[in-house]
């Protein structure tokens, strides 16, 4: 089982069926992690940080961010 699969299995299930997950902008993600927006964009471009495109906007779900952080800790 890959680290991503393990981390996703450890995540709590959404509270309500069909609930929309909380999403963060690149700026909010960068601020939360204490890095620059450019660093977050680089992680996205390298395929390390999953993201969603909503038109021209990029959003990162909290659950994808948690998985990403678990991957970084194990590496």
N, CA, C and O of each residue as an XYZ file, in Angstrom:
300
protein
N       0.852     -1.170      0.000
C       0.000      0.000      0.000
C       0.904      1.242      0.000
O       1.842      1.318      0.794
N       0.636      2.198     -0.868
C       1.457      3.400     -0.976
C       1.206      4.329      0.202
O       0.182      4.211      0.876
N       2.148      5.270      0.462
C       1.946      6.219      1.560
C       0.686      7.062      1.375
O       0.027      7.413      2.354
N       0.348      7.388      0.132
C      -0.853      8.194     -0.118
C      -2.093      7.410      0.266
O      -2.993      7.940      0.917
N      -2.140      6.132     -0.141
C      -3.288      5.294      0.175
C      -3.426      5.125      1.682
O      -4.533      5.189      2.216
N      -2.300      4.908      2.377
C      -2.335      4.760      3.832
C      -2.848      6.029      4.496
O      -3.678      5.964      5.402
N      -2.360      7.178      4.051
C      -2.768      8.441      4.657
C      -4.239      8.729      4.393
O      -4.943      9.217      5.277
N      -4.712      8.428      3.174
C      -6.118      8.656      2.863
C      -7.013      7.745      3.689
O      -8.111      8.141      4.079
N      -6.547      6.517      3.962
C      -7.331      5.585      4.761
C      -7.443      6.074      6.203
O      -8.413      5.762      6.893
N      -6.451      6.843      6.658
C      -6.455      7.329      8.036
C      -7.282      8.592      8.212
O      -7.531      9.011      9.343
N      -7.712      9.208      7.113
C      -8.487     10.437      7.198
C      -9.909     10.154      7.655
O     -10.485      9.125      7.300
N     -10.475     11.059      8.438
C     -11.870     10.864      8.847
C     -12.804     11.030      7.648
O     -12.525     11.802      6.730
N     -13.892     10.310      7.673
C     -14.884     10.402      6.602
C     -15.639     11.721      6.736
O     -15.767     12.250      7.840
N     -16.142     12.257      5.618
C     -16.955     13.478      5.712
C     -18.136     13.265      6.645
O     -18.688     12.167      6.720
N     -18.520     14.317      7.354
C     -19.590     14.201      8.341
C     -20.952     13.991      7.705
O     -21.759     13.217      8.220
N     -21.219     14.655      6.615
C     -22.509     14.516      5.946
C     -22.281     13.948      4.552
O     -21.326     14.316      3.868
N     -23.149     13.067      4.150
C     -23.028     12.473      2.826
C     -23.103     13.578      1.778
O     -24.033     14.384      1.783
N     -22.123     13.612      0.882
C     -22.107     14.614     -0.168
C     -21.615     15.976      0.296
O     -21.795     16.968     -0.410
N     -20.993     16.041      1.478
C     -20.493     17.320      1.982
C     -19.328     17.797      1.124
O     -18.497     17.002      0.685
N     -19.283     19.082      0.895
C     -18.204     19.666      0.123
C     -17.010     19.883      1.051
O     -17.159     20.493      2.110
N     -15.814     19.388      0.665
C     -14.654     19.556      1.534
C     -14.206     21.019      1.572
O     -14.454     21.777      0.634
N     -13.561     21.396      2.638
C     -13.030     22.752      2.760
C     -11.839     22.879      1.825
O     -10.988     21.990      1.783
N     -11.769     23.961      1.082
C     -10.681     24.175      0.131
C      -9.912     25.435      0.485
O     -10.456     26.372      1.070
N      -8.632     25.440      0.118
C      -7.743     26.562      0.393
C      -7.166     27.094     -0.909
O      -6.927     26.334     -1.847
N      -6.948     28.385     -0.963
C      -6.263     28.982     -2.105
C      -4.761     28.703     -1.962
O      -4.301     28.221     -0.927
N      -4.020     29.011     -3.009
C      -2.565     28.854     -2.936
C      -2.002     29.749     -1.845
O      -1.148     29.320     -1.069
N      -2.473     30.988     -1.779
C      -1.983     31.928     -0.761
C      -2.290     31.436      0.648
O      -1.436     31.510      1.532
N      -3.499     30.938      0.861
C      -3.878     30.435      2.188
C      -3.067     29.198      2.553
O      -2.662     29.036      3.704
N      -2.832     28.329      1.580
C      -2.014     27.134      1.816
C      -0.597     27.533      2.186
O      -0.019     26.997      3.131
N      -0.039     28.478      1.434
C       1.324     28.946      1.702
C       1.421     29.561      3.095
O       2.364     29.280      3.834
N       0.464     30.387      3.449
C       0.472     31.028      4.764
C       0.351     29.980      5.868
O       1.044     30.057      6.882
N      -0.522     29.011      5.669
C      -0.732     27.953      6.661
C       0.549     27.148      6.895
O       0.843     26.762      8.026
N       1.313     26.897      5.818
C       2.530     26.097      5.915
C       3.771     26.927      6.207
O       4.828     26.377      6.517
N       3.651     28.242      6.110
C       4.807     29.107      6.369
C       5.816     29.099      5.236
O       7.017     29.227      5.469
N       5.335     28.949      4.016
C       6.193     28.975      2.831
C       5.641     30.012      1.863
O       4.587     30.598      2.110
N       6.352     30.240      0.763
C       5.880     31.209     -0.224
C       4.864     30.576     -1.167
O       4.791     29.354     -1.296
N       4.088     31.423     -1.819
C       3.135     30.946     -2.823
C       3.866     30.253     -3.963
O       3.369     29.289     -4.544
N       5.051     30.759     -4.272
C       5.858     30.159     -5.349
C       6.218     28.706     -5.012
O       6.223     27.846     -5.894
N       6.516     28.438     -3.756
C       6.826     27.064     -3.326
C       5.617     26.160     -3.507
O       5.753     25.040     -3.997
N       4.437     26.630     -3.119
C       3.220     25.836     -3.272
C       2.964     25.574     -4.760
O       2.616     24.455     -5.139
N       3.133     26.592     -5.598
C       2.952     26.412     -7.045
C       3.942     25.390     -7.604
O       3.584     24.595     -8.473
N       5.178     25.405     -7.113
C       6.182     24.436     -7.568
C       5.771     23.011     -7.181
O       5.905     22.089     -7.986
N       5.272     22.829     -5.957
C       4.811     21.500     -5.535
C       3.678     21.018     -6.434
O       3.613     19.837     -6.776
N       2.785     21.932     -6.818
C       1.667     21.579     -7.700
C       2.190     21.199     -9.079
O       1.782     20.177     -9.631
N       3.089     22.006     -9.646
C       3.641     21.744    -10.974
C       4.408     20.425    -11.023
O       4.393     19.733    -12.041
N       5.080     20.077     -9.922
C       5.846     18.833     -9.858
C       4.962     17.625     -9.576
O       5.442     16.491     -9.571
N       3.675     17.862     -9.343
C       2.750     16.765     -9.082
C       2.789     16.246     -7.660
O       2.219     15.193     -7.374
N       3.443     16.953     -6.771
C       3.555     16.514     -5.382
C       2.321     16.867     -4.560
O       1.959     16.136     -3.637
N       1.674     17.983     -4.889
C       0.516     18.454     -4.132
C      -0.722     18.423     -5.027
O      -0.823     19.218     -5.961
N      -1.656     17.529     -4.760
C      -2.881     17.471     -5.572
C      -3.665     18.779     -5.461
O      -3.623     19.461     -4.438
N      -4.375     19.108     -6.526
C      -5.130     20.357     -6.557
C      -6.346     20.212     -7.459
O      -6.492     19.230     -8.187
N      -7.202     21.203     -7.394
C      -8.387     21.263     -8.245
C      -8.380     22.605     -8.946
O      -8.057     23.630     -8.345
N      -8.738     22.595    -10.221
C      -8.868     23.840    -10.972
C     -10.348     24.181    -11.090
O     -11.158     23.366    -11.532
N     -10.678     25.387    -10.689
C     -12.038     25.904    -10.810
C     -11.931     27.112    -11.737
O     -11.721     28.239    -11.288
N     -12.076     26.860    -13.021
C     -11.818     27.915    -13.986
C     -10.325     28.184    -13.986
O      -9.525     27.290    -14.260
N      -9.953     29.414    -13.679
C      -8.530     29.773    -13.617
C      -7.987     29.706    -12.196
O      -6.795     29.918    -11.976
N      -8.842     29.418    -11.247
C      -8.417     29.364     -9.855
C      -7.950     27.965     -9.490
O      -8.471     26.970     -9.994
N      -6.973     27.903     -8.618
C      -6.455     26.630     -8.113
C      -6.803     26.543     -6.639
O      -6.592     27.489     -5.881
N      -7.338     25.397     -6.242
C      -7.699     25.169     -4.841
C      -7.140     23.834     -4.376
O      -7.036     22.885     -5.152
N      -6.782     23.775     -3.095
C      -6.247     22.569     -2.472
C      -7.205     22.183     -1.352
O      -7.522     23.007     -0.495
N      -7.669     20.933     -1.353
C      -8.553     20.503     -0.271
C      -7.724     20.226      0.978
O      -6.549     19.870      0.897
N      -8.355     20.395      2.121
C      -7.666     20.108      3.384
C      -7.200     18.658      3.436
O      -6.105     18.374      3.923
N      -8.027     17.739      2.936
C      -7.642     16.324      2.990
C      -6.413     16.056      2.117
O      -5.546     15.276      2.510
N      -6.321     16.686      0.939
C      -5.129     16.523      0.091
C      -3.906     17.128      0.768
O      -2.805     16.589      0.655
N      -4.090     18.235      1.467
C      -2.982     18.864      2.177
C      -2.490     17.969      3.314
O      -1.286     17.858      3.545
N      -3.413     17.338      4.017
C      -3.032     16.418      5.099
C      -2.230     15.242      4.545
O      -1.212     14.853      5.118
N      -2.688     14.683      3.436
C      -1.969     13.567      2.804
C      -0.569     14.021      2.398
O       0.407     13.310      2.635
N      -0.468     15.196      1.792
C       0.812     15.745      1.377
C       1.760     15.889      2.577
O       2.935     15.532      2.490
N       1.253     16.403      3.675
C       2.088     16.571      4.869
C       2.554     15.236      5.431
O       3.692     15.116      5.885
N       1.671     14.222      5.403
C       2.065     12.889      5.862
C       3.170     12.314      4.969
O       4.098     11.674      5.464
N       3.073     12.541      3.670
C       4.100     12.073      2.738
C       5.441     12.732      3.046
O       6.477     12.067      3.052
N       5.422     14.025      3.300
C       6.660     14.759      3.573
C       7.315     14.265      4.856
O       8.540     14.173      4.936
N       6.511     13.950      5.847
C       7.064     13.491      7.120
C       7.713     12.118      6.982
O       8.724     11.849      7.630
N       7.157     11.257      6.160
C       7.664      9.905      6.002
C       8.891      9.854      5.105
O       9.654      8.889      5.161
N       9.091     10.863      4.287
C      10.202     10.855      3.332
C      11.519     11.148      3.989
O      12.551     11.176      3.318
